[in-house]
Amino acid sequence: MFRRRCCDQVYTQVRPQLLGKDGKGLAFTLFKPTKLEEGKPSVQSFKKGPDRPPVQDAAIGTVGCAVKTVVEEGNHHIVIGKVIKAHLLKPIEGRLGAAILEMKDLGDMVFHRG
């Protein structure tokens, strides 16, 4: 289980969402803190996902994961999950790996150490 301190909710699943190459603007928006308006994030519209949890309209795919371990360090949490199922939400051409937005697609000013 994963408990978010900000809202005291307990999560047993996480759902990483995959953005396509055209999702660069949304990615930059999601890097910033978001506000809740009527209990929903204000940055992007959502729809009900294939097995109920919400997914962003812009997502091309989503991966459902059961939470296995959470490592808390400073003000960050690293959530380790076990993949339960994956969904392709929009048709793509070619391989999925070539269709998703990667950190390197966001330019030289976006980086991570890992």
DARAUR-V279626 format. One record per backbone hydrogen bond with DSSP energy under -1.0 kcal/mol. NH is the residue of the N-H (numbers start at 1). CO is the residue of the C=O. If there is no record, write none. Layout:
# DARAUR-V279626
nh=NH co=CO
nh=NH co=CO
This chain:
# DARAUR-V279626
nh=2 co=11
nh=4 co=9
nh=8 co=4
nh=11 co=2
nh=14 co=65
nh=18 co=61
nh=21 co=99
nh=23 co=20
nh=27 co=23
nh=28 co=24
nh=29 co=25
nh=30 co=26
nh=32 co=29
nh=37 co=40
nh=40 co=37
nh=42 co=35
nh=47 co=55
nh=49 co=53
nh=52 co=49
nh=55 co=47
nh=57 co=45
nh=59 co=56
nh=60 co=18
nh=61 co=18
nh=62 co=87
nh=63 co=16
nh=64 co=85
nh=65 co=14
nh=66 co=82
nh=67 co=12
nh=68 co=80
nh=69 co=80
nh=71 co=78
nh=73 co=76
nh=76 co=73
nh=78 co=71
nh=80 co=69
nh=82 co=66
nh=84 co=64
nh=85 co=64
nh=87 co=62
nh=89 co=60
nh=90 co=60
nh=99 co=96
nh=100 co=96
nh=101 co=19
nh=105 co=102
nh=106 co=103
nh=110 co=107
